[in-house]
């Protein structure tokens, strides 16, 4: 290995160790939010320690049509059952972040060398230094702490890994075509644009943008003087055909899909799934993108984190007033990317790559408005122009040249580079330290997000766990007064008042009102009621008895936004049955469970409810519920297209539900048999 290559390798390792140093002491944090929605599947049908369980697990994803099987596979590195400890998951996330940073450094090196027409040792050394710096700025950026330390966002990190590998493979193939090796070039393009796109998409749906990102680099960065025009005619033709098939057509299909989703959302609406229309989302996203860019270029140690439900929706070009300027700003940056592609190709590429990378999650799909982790992949090239400038390099249409810098200027830029690295490292460490302390994290996020119901509810839960329900009450009352339909505020206020020993009529009335008017809460209501019913024999406070729970449940059942959804109706009837069981009214419980099952005929629901009846010493009624399920089994809806349908096929192939039904029936029949009389 030459001295230059050794120095480059050691510098990349130094930046990797610096990243470990700022992250590693703070891997002690816990699971959060979507972790609990996604990771328990590790033990849902038993420990993942055999073939059948593995296939049930790997096909169980529902987040995308693909189910994100590669992301699910990666979680087996850390645990094969649930519950599990969070530390191994965070350790693997950090390792993946380091791998991505090193791949990025290698990509920037390859891009720099590919754009250099007249390379000299001095230019090559500075290009490699710029690549290492550009990767280090990304590795140490504090904005990505909320991706790296939020366990479930490995699903955002793996597409970046596959995209980086795909770009490197494509560059290798492009270089092979330029050298007159079309067979080798074709193999590399198939790996980069075929295999790596499939792997990226199997990690998360936005991985499908890899072909569009490759086209972006080709069109924006490899402008006229670096295009295939100078290649042999046969190689040029073969390369362009391959790029059309592997990059052009997939990019057009994705653009067509996003356009179709936009047309459908604008003409048919989004239903009750979101509190905004698609038109409002499209007006809001330019503001979101400009906020992202501000955080990338003017970083700070603490941001709003995971709570963005308070983000103000744009209802017109003038409301809020930043809507039109943000829209014009995005348009201006896109125009700049095109105009600068010859004079400043690195700047143009950073901008174009960023906006193409955001095109799926920040456009017509009805996703939540704002999440920091959406910047992880799009911002890969964002800091390369700065690192090139710090290293005294200028890219243009004619190639890469050195700035004529004096020694004081060189020292000044070196000091500035070290200052940026130190500042990013300090901010990242401060933010990572916060992620290692759930109590402080909850309170700071609530302070930074005063209008976020989620943030206030999360902070109130932390205060109750710390034994300070009075602080939770003081926090939640004014928040609920502003947002009386926010059931998470109402139920947490109810819990805080109970922890104080008394549930007053005003708090109960507020909870009833929130339940009557709330939007769909997903599984929140079912989780809260199930816990409350479990504790009803010894309630947290005397007022939170079964009669109060039934009153609260009736309020939810009067909410048209909930009862219009089959899944929520099933939850509500199921809870009604649980309350009847707790009241020792098994026949009423069976009737409610049967009605719940009728809303959505699902084996999971039937078996869970039969198990509840069996646990309440009602095996005959449990068997009757299973009989009802078998009578209605033909009404089971076909799973959604994609991985859910594959998962259902796996379960059928394994006869999983049939075997579970036989096992449960046998257990209930055994419970029906009279106990043998003791021997005299």
C-alpha positions in Angstrom: 0.0 0.0 0.0 1.4 3.4 -1.0 2.0 6.1 1.6 -0.9 8.1 0.1 -3.4 5.2 0.3 -2.3 4.4 3.8 -2.8 8.0 4.8 -6.3 8.0 3.3 -7.2 4.8 5.0 -5.9 6.0 8.4 -7.8 9.3 8.0 -11.1 7.4 7.2 -10.5 5.2 10.3 -9.8 8.3 12.4 -13.1 9.8 11.5 -14.9 6.5 12.2 -13.3 6.3 15.6 -14.3 9.9 16.3 -17.9 9.0 15.5 -17.7 6.0 17.9 -16.3 8.3 20.5 -19.2 10.8 20.3 -21.9 8.1 20.1 -20.8 5.0 22.1 -21.1 6.3 25.6 -24.7 7.1 25.0 -26.1 3.8 23.7 -27.8 3.2 27.0 -31.2 4.6 25.9 -34.4 2.6 25.8 -37.0 1.7 23.2 -39.3 4.4 21.9 -42.7 4.7 20.1 -42.5 2.8 16.8 -39.9 0.4 18.3 -42.8 -1.1 20.3 -45.0 -1.3 17.2 -42.4 -3.1 15.1 -40.0 -5.1 17.3 -42.3 -7.3 19.3 -43.0 -9.3 16.1 -39.6 -11.0 17.0 -41.5 -13.1 19.5 -45.1 -13.0 18.1 -45.2 -16.6 17.0 -42.4 -17.9 19.2 -38.6 -17.4 19.3 -37.1 -17.1 15.8 -34.9 -20.2 16.2 -36.2 -22.5 13.5 -37.2 -22.4 9.8 -41.0 -22.1 10.1 -40.7 -19.3 12.7 -38.1 -17.5 10.6 -40.4 -17.4 7.5 -43.3 -16.3 9.6 -41.2 -13.5 11.0 -39.5 -12.3 7.8 -42.8 -12.0 6.0 -44.6 -10.3 8.8 -43.8 -6.7 7.8 -46.7 -4.3 7.0 -45.0 -0.9 6.8 -44.6 -1.0 3.0 -46.1 -3.3 0.3 -42.6 -4.9 0.4 -42.8 -5.5 4.2 -39.2 -4.4 4.5 -37.9 -7.9 4.9 -34.2 -6.9 4.8 -34.7 -4.6 7.8 -36.5 -7.3 9.7 -33.7 -9.7 8.9 -31.2 -7.3 10.3 -33.0 -7.2 13.7 -32.1 -10.9 14.1 -28.5 -9.8 14.6 -29.6 -8.3 17.9 -32.4 -10.5 19.3 -34.5 -13.6 18.3 -37.3 -13.2 20.8 -39.2 -10.5 22.6 -38.9 -8.8 25.1 -35.2 -7.9 24.4 -32.6 -5.4 25.6 -32.2 -2.2 23.5 -28.4 -2.0 23.7 -27.6 -4.6 21.0 -30.0 -2.9 18.6 -28.4 0.5 19.2 -24.9 -1.0 18.8 -25.8 -2.4 15.4 -27.3 0.9 14.3 -24.1 2.7 15.2 -22.1 0.1 13.3 -24.3 0.5 10.3 -23.9 4.3 10.5 -20.1 3.9 10.5 -20.3 1.5 7.5 -22.4 4.1 5.6 -19.9 6.8 6.4 -17.0 4.8 5.1 -18.9 3.9 2.0 -19.7 7.5 1.5 -16.0 8.5 1.8 -15.2 5.9 -0.8 -18.0 7.1 -3.1 -16.9 10.7 -2.9 -13.3 9.6 -3.7 -14.6 7.7 -6.7 -16.7 10.7 -7.9 -13.8 13.1 -7.5 -11.4 10.9 -9.4 -14.0 10.3 -12.1 -14.5 14.0 -12.7 -10.7 14.7 -12.7 -9.4 14.9 -16.3 -5.8 15.9 -15.6 -4.9 14.3 -12.3 -1.7 15.1 -10.5 -0.5 13.7 -7.1 -1.4 17.0 -5.5 -4.9 17.1 -6.9 -5.5 13.4 -6.0 -4.3 14.0 -2.4 -6.7 16.9 -2.0 -9.6 15.1 -3.7 -9.1 12.2 -1.2 -8.9 14.6 1.7 -12.1 16.3 0.5 -13.8 12.9 0.3 -12.8 12.0 3.8 -13.9 15.4 5.1 -17.3 15.2 3.2 -17.9 11.8 4.7 -16.9 13.0 8.2 -19.2 16.0 8.1 -22.1 13.6 7.3 -21.0 11.0 9.9 -20.7 13.6 12.7 -23.8 15.6 11.9 -26.1 15.9 14.9 -29.3 15.7 12.7 -28.7 12.0 12.2 -28.6 11.1 15.9 -32.4 10.7 15.7 -31.9 8.2 12.9 -29.0 6.3 14.4 -30.2 6.0 18.0 -33.9 5.4 17.1 -33.8 1.7 16.7 -36.6 1.2 14.2 -35.0 3.8 11.9 -32.5 1.2 10.8 -35.2 1.0 8.2 -34.0 4.4 7.0 -30.3 3.5 7.3 -30.3 0.3 5.3 -31.6 1.9 2.1 -28.7 4.3 2.4 -26.3 1.4 2.7 -27.7 -0.3 -0.4 -27.8 3.0 -2.3 -24.1 3.7 -1.6 -23.2 0.1 -2.7 -25.4 0.6 -5.8 -23.7 3.9 -6.7 -20.3 2.4 -6.3 -21.1 -0.6 -8.4 -22.6 1.6 -11.1 -19.5 3.8 -11.2 -17.4 0.7 -11.5 -19.6 -0.5 -14.4 -19.5 3.0 -16.0 -15.7 3.0 -15.8 -15.5 -0.5 -17.4 -17.6 0.7 -20.3 -15.3 3.7 -20.7 -12.3 1.4 -20.8 -13.9 -0.7 -23.5 -15.0 -3.6 -21.3 -18.8 -3.9 -21.9 -19.2 -7.4 -20.5 -17.7 -6.4 -17.2 -19.5 -3.1 -17.2 -22.9 -4.9 -17.8 -22.3 -7.1 -14.8 -21.5 -4.2 -12.6 -24.6 -2.3 -13.8 -26.8 -5.3 -13.1 -25.4 -5.5 -9.6 -25.7 -1.8 -8.9 -29.0 -1.0 -10.6 -30.6 -4.4 -10.3 -29.5 -6.2 -7.1 -28.8 -3.1 -5.0 -32.1 -1.5 -5.9 -34.0 -4.7 -4.9 -32.1 -4.8 -1.6 -32.7 -1.1 -0.9 -36.4 -1.5 -1.7 -36.5 -4.6 0.6 -35.2 -2.3 3.4 -37.7 0.5 2.8 -39.8 1.7 -0.1 -37.7 4.8 -0.8 -34.8 2.5 -1.8 -36.6 2.3 -5.1 -35.2 5.7 -5.9 -31.7 4.3 -6.5 -32.1 4.3 -10.3 -33.3 7.9 -10.2 -30.3 8.9 -8.1 -28.0 7.2 -10.5 -29.6 9.1 -13.4 -29.2 12.3 -11.3 -25.4 11.7 -11.0 -25.1 10.9 -14.7 -27.0 13.9 -16.0 -25.9 16.6 -13.4 -22.4 15.6 -12.5 -21.1 13.9 -15.6 -21.9 16.8 -18.0 -20.8 17.1 -21.6 -17.0 16.6 -21.2 -17.5 13.5 -19.1 -20.4 11.9 -20.9 -20.3 8.7 -22.9 -19.9 10.7 -26.1 -16.2 10.0 -26.2 -16.5 6.3 -25.8 -16.5 3.7 -28.6 -19.8 3.8 -30.5 -20.7 0.2 -29.6 -19.9 0.7 -25.9 -21.8 4.0 -25.8 -24.8 2.4 -27.4 -24.8 -0.6 -25.1 -24.4 1.6 -22.0 -27.2 3.9 -22.9 -29.5 0.9 -23.6 -28.7 -0.6 -20.2 -29.2 2.8 -18.5 -32.6 3.2 -20.2 -33.7 -0.3 -19.0 -32.2 -0.3 -15.5 -32.5 3.4 -14.6 -34.7 5.4 -17.1 -37.7 3.2 -17.2 -37.8 2.5 -13.4 -37.5 6.2 -12.8 -40.4 7.0 -15.1 -42.5 4.3 -13.4 -41.8 5.8 -10.0 -42.6 9.3 -11.3 -45.8 8.0 -12.8 -46.8 6.3 -9.5 -46.2 9.5 -7.5 -48.2 11.5 -10.1 -51.1 8.9 -9.9 -51.1 9.1 -6.1 -51.2 12.9 -6.4 -54.1 12.8 -8.8 -56.0 10.3 -6.7 -55.4 12.3 -3.5 -56.5 15.6 -5.0 -59.6 14.2 -6.7 -60.8 11.6 -4.2 -59.4 13.0 -0.9 -57.6 11.2 1.9 -60.6 10.2 4.0 -60.2 10.6 7.7 -56.7 9.3 7.8 -55.0 12.7 8.0 -56.1 16.1 9.4 -55.1 17.8 6.2 -55.7 17.4 2.5 -53.2 16.4 -0.1 -53.2 19.9 -1.6 -52.3 21.3 1.9 -49.5 18.7 2.2 -48.1 19.8 -1.2 -48.1 23.4 0.0 -46.5 22.5 3.3 -43.7 20.3 2.1 -41.6 23.2 0.6 -41.5 24.7 4.1 -40.6 21.4 5.5 -37.7 21.0 3.0 -36.4 24.4 3.7 -36.5 23.6 7.5 -34.5 20.5 6.8 -31.9 22.4 4.8 -31.6 24.9 7.6 -30.9 22.1 10.1 -28.4 20.6 7.7 -26.4 23.8 7.1 -27.0 25.5 10.5 -26.9 22.5 12.8 -27.8 22.7 16.5 -27.5 20.1 19.2 -31.2 19.9 20.1 -34.1 19.9 17.7 -37.8 19.0 17.9 -36.8 15.3 17.7 -39.5 12.8 17.0 -42.4 15.2 17.7 -43.7 17.1 14.7 -47.5 16.8 15.1 -47.6 20.5 15.9 -46.2 21.5 12.5 -48.5 24.1 11.0 -50.2 23.1 7.8 -50.2 25.5 4.8 -53.7 26.2 3.8 -52.8 28.7 1.0 -49.8 30.3 -0.6 -50.0 33.1 2.0 -51.0 31.1 5.1 -48.6 30.9 6.8 -46.7 33.7 5.2 -43.6 31.5 4.7 -45.4 29.2 2.3 -44.8 31.1 -0.9 -41.2 32.1 -0.1 -40.4 28.4 0.7 -42.0 27.2 -2.6 -40.0 29.8 -4.5 -36.9 28.8 -2.6 -37.2 25.2 -3.6 -37.8 26.1 -7.2 -34.7 28.4 -7.1 -32.5 25.7 -5.7 -33.7 23.2 -8.4 -33.0 25.8 -11.1 -29.6 26.4 -9.5 -28.8 22.7 -9.6 -29.4 22.7 -13.4 -27.7 26.0 -14.1 -24.6 25.1 -12.0 -24.1 21.6 -13.4 -21.1 22.7 -15.5 -19.6 25.6 -13.5 -20.0 24.0 -10.1 -21.0 20.3 -10.6 -20.4 19.3 -7.0 -22.8 22.0 -5.7 -25.3 21.1 -8.5 -25.1 17.4 -7.6 -25.6 18.0 -3.9 -28.8 19.9 -4.5 -30.2 17.7 -7.2 -29.4 14.5 -5.3 -31.0 15.9 -2.2 -34.3 16.8 -3.9 -34.5 13.5 -5.8 -33.9 11.7 -2.6 -36.8 13.5 -0.9 -39.1 13.0 -3.9 -41.0 10.1 -2.5 -41.5 11.0 1.2 -42.0 14.7 0.7 -44.4 14.8 -2.2 -47.8 13.1 -3.0 -47.8 10.2 -0.6 -50.0 10.9 2.4 -47.3 10.3 5.0 -46.8 12.4 8.1 -45.5 15.9 7.2 -42.1 16.0 8.9 -39.5 13.5 10.2 -35.8 14.2 10.6 -34.8 10.7 9.5 -36.0 11.5 5.9 -32.7 13.5 5.5 -30.4 10.6 6.2 -30.1 9.3 2.6 -30.8 12.5 0.6 -28.1 14.5 2.4 -25.3 12.0 1.6 -23.6 14.4 -0.8 -24.6 17.7 0.9 -21.3 18.5 2.5 -18.9 17.5 -0.3 -18.9 21.0 -1.9 -17.8 22.5 1.4 -15.0 19.9 1.8 -13.8 20.6 -1.7 -13.6 24.3 -1.0 -11.8 23.7 2.3 -9.2 21.6 0.4 -8.6 24.3 -2.2 -10.3 22.5 -5.1 -12.6 23.9 -7.8 -14.6 21.7 -10.2 -15.8 23.1 -13.5 -16.7 21.9 -17.0 -13.0 21.5 -17.9 -12.1 19.4 -14.9 -10.8 19.9 -11.3 -8.2 22.5 -10.5 -6.4 23.8 -7.4 -7.0 27.2 -5.9 -3.8 29.2 -5.7 -3.8 29.5 -1.9 -1.2 31.2 0.3 0.1 29.4 3.3 -2.0 31.5 5.7 -5.1 30.7 3.6 -4.2 27.0 3.8 -3.8 27.2 7.5 -7.0 29.1 7.9 -9.0 26.6 5.9 -7.4 23.8 7.9 -8.4 25.4 11.1 -11.9 26.0 9.8 -12.2 22.3 8.9 -11.1 21.2 12.3 -13.5 23.7 13.9 -16.4 22.4 11.9 -15.5 18.8 12.8 -15.1 19.7 16.5 -18.4 21.6 16.5 -20.3 18.8 14.8 -18.8 16.2 17.1 -19.7 18.3 20.2 -23.3 18.8 19.1 -23.7 15.1 18.2 -22.3 14.0 21.5 -24.6 16.4 23.4 -27.6 15.1 21.5 -26.6 11.5 21.8 -26.2 12.0 25.5 -29.8 13.2 25.7 -30.9 10.1 23.8 -29.3 8.1 26.6 -31.5 9.7 29.3 -35.2 9.1 28.6 -36.3 11.4 31.4 -34.4 14.5 30.3 -35.2 13.7 26.7 -38.9 13.7 27.3 -38.8 17.0 29.2 -36.6 18.8 26.7 -38.7 17.7 23.7 -41.8 19.0 25.5 -40.0 22.3 26.0 -39.0 22.5 22.4 -42.5 21.4 21.2 -44.9 23.3 23.4 -47.8 22.8 20.9 -47.2 19.1 20.3 -49.8 16.9 22.1 -47.5 13.9 21.7 -44.6 15.7 23.3 -46.6 16.9 26.2 -48.2 13.5 26.8 -44.7 11.8 26.6 -43.3 14.3 29.1 -46.3 13.8 31.4 -45.7 10.0 31.4 -42.0 10.6 32.3 -43.1 12.8 35.2 -45.6 10.3 36.4 -43.0 7.5 36.3 -40.7 9.8 38.3 -43.4 10.1 41.0 -44.5 13.7 40.1 -48.1 13.4 39.0 -48.7 17.0 40.0 -46.2 18.2 37.4 -48.0 16.1 34.8 -51.3 17.6 35.7 -49.9 21.1 35.5 -48.5 20.3 32.1 -51.6 18.5 30.6 -54.4 20.8 31.8 -53.5 23.8 29.6 -52.6 21.6 26.7 -55.9 19.8 26.8 -57.8 23.2 27.1 -56.2 24.2 23.8 -56.8 20.7 22.1 -59.9 19.2 23.8 -60.1 16.5 21.1 -56.6 15.1 21.9 -57.4 11.8 23.6 -53.7 11.2 24.5 -53.7 14.3 26.6 -57.1 13.5 28.2 -56.2 9.9 29.2 -52.8 10.9 30.5 -54.4 13.7 32.6 -56.9 11.1 33.9 -54.0 8.8 34.9 -52.1 11.7 36.5 -55.1 12.7 38.6 -55.6 9.0 39.6 -52.0 8.8 40.7 -52.7 11.7 42.9 -55.4 9.6 44.5 -58.6 11.2 43.2 -60.3 11.5 39.8 -62.4 14.7 39.7 -65.5 15.2 37.7 -63.8 17.9 35.4 -61.1 15.5 34.4 -63.5 12.7 33.7 -65.7 15.1 31.6 -62.7 16.2 29.6 -61.8 12.5 28.9 -65.4 11.8 27.8 -65.4 14.8 25.5 -62.0 13.8 23.9 -63.2 10.3 23.3 -66.4 11.6 21.6 -64.4 13.8 19.2 -60.9 12.3 18.7 -59.7 11.2 15.3 -58.5 7.7 14.8 -55.9 6.9 17.4 -54.7 3.6 16.0 -54.0 1.2 18.9 -53.8 3.8 21.6 -57.3 3.4 22.9 -57.2 -0.4 23.0 -53.8 -0.4 24.8 -55.0 2.1 27.4 -58.4 0.4 28.1 -56.7 -3.1 28.2 -54.3 -1.8 30.9 -57.1 -0.2 32.8 -59.3 -3.3 32.7 -56.4 -5.4 33.9 -56.0 -3.1 36.9 -59.7 -2.8 37.6 -59.6 -5.2 40.5 -57.2 -2.8 42.2 -57.7 0.5 40.3 -55.2 3.3 40.5 -57.9 5.4 42.2 -61.4 4.5 43.5 -63.2 6.3 40.7 -61.5 4.4 37.9 -63.6 1.4 38.3 -65.5 -0.7 35.8 -68.5 1.6 35.7 -66.2 4.5 34.8 -64.4 2.5 32.2 -67.7 1.5 30.7 -68.8 5.2 30.6 -65.5 6.1 28.8 -66.0 3.2 26.4 -69.5 4.3 25.5 -68.2 7.8 24.8 -65.7 6.3 22.3 -68.5 4.2 20.7 -70.5 7.4 20.1 -67.6 8.8 18.1 -68.4 8.5 14.3 -64.8 8.9 13.4 -64.0 5.7 15.3 -67.1 3.6 14.5 -66.8 4.2 10.8 -63.6 2.1 10.8 -63.9 -1.6 11.0 -60.7 -2.1 12.9 -61.7 0.4 15.6 -65.2 -1.0 15.9 -63.6 -4.4 16.5 -61.4 -2.9 19.2 -64.4 -1.2 20.9 -66.6 -4.4 20.9 -63.6 -6.4 22.2 -63.2 -4.0 25.1 -66.9 -4.2 25.8 -66.4 -8.0 26.1 -63.5 -7.6 28.4 -65.5 -5.3 30.7 -68.3 -7.9 30.7 -65.8 -10.6 31.7 -64.4 -8.5 34.5 -68.1 -8.0 35.7 -68.4 -11.8 35.6 -71.0 -11.7 32.8 -69.6 -14.4 30.5 -72.6 -14.6 28.2 -72.5 -10.8 27.5 -68.8 -11.1 26.9 -69.3 -13.9 24.4 -71.9 -11.8 22.5 -69.5 -8.8 22.4 -66.6 -10.9 21.3 -68.7 -12.5 18.5 -69.8 -9.0 17.4 -66.2 -7.8 17.5 -65.1 -10.7 15.3 -67.9 -10.0 12.8 -66.3 -6.5 12.2 -63.2 -8.1 10.8 -62.9 -11.8 10.7 -59.4 -12.5 11.7 -58.0 -15.6 13.4 -55.8 -13.6 15.7 -58.8 -11.8 17.1 -60.8 -15.1 17.5 -58.0 -16.9 19.3 -57.2 -14.1 21.6 -60.9 -13.7 22.6 -61.3 -17.5 23.0 -58.2 -17.5 25.2 -59.7 -14.7 27.4 -62.9 -16.7 27.9 -60.9 -19.8 28.7 -58.8 -17.9 31.2 -62.0 -16.8 32.9 -63.0 -20.4 33.4 -65.5 -20.4 30.5 -64.1 -23.1 28.2 -67.6 -24.0 26.8 -68.1 -20.3 25.8 -64.6 -20.2 24.4 -65.3 -23.2 22.2 -68.6 -21.5 21.1 -66.6 -18.5 20.1 -64.3 -20.6 18.0 -67.4 -22.3 16.4 -68.6 -18.7 15.5 -65.2 -18.0 14.0 -65.3 -21.2 11.9 -68.8 -20.4 10.7 -67.6 -16.9 9.6 -64.2 -17.9 8.4 -65.2 -17.6 4.7 -65.6 -13.9 5.3 -61.9 -13.3 6.0 -60.7 -10.5 3.7 -57.8 -11.2 1.4 -54.6 -9.6 2.6 -53.3 -6.4 1.0 -51.1 -6.9 -2.1 -47.5 -7.4 -1.4 -45.8 -8.9 1.6 -49.1 -9.3 3.7 -50.3 -11.7 0.9 -47.1 -13.6 1.0 -47.3 -13.8 4.8 -50.8 -15.2 4.5 -49.5 -17.8 2.0 -46.7 -18.8 4.4 -49.2 -19.3 7.2 -51.4 -21.4 5.0 -48.5 -23.4 3.7 -47.5 -24.2 7.3 -51.1 -24.8 8.4 -50.3 -22.4 11.2 -53.8 -21.2 12.0 -55.3 -24.7 11.6 -52.7 -26.1 14.0 -53.3 -23.3 16.5 -57.0 -23.9 16.3 -56.6 -27.6 17.0 -54.3 -26.9 19.9 -56.6 -24.3 21.4 -59.7 -26.5 21.0 -57.9 -29.4 22.7 -56.8 -27.2 25.6 -60.4 -26.0 26.1 -61.8 -29.5 25.9 -59.3 -30.6 28.5 -60.6 -27.8 30.7 -64.1 -29.0 30.3 -63.4 -32.5 31.6 -64.3 -33.0 35.3 -61.4 -33.4 37.6 -60.9 -37.0 38.7 -62.1 -37.8 42.2 -59.3 -38.2 44.7 -58.5 -41.9 45.5 -59.9 -43.1 48.9 
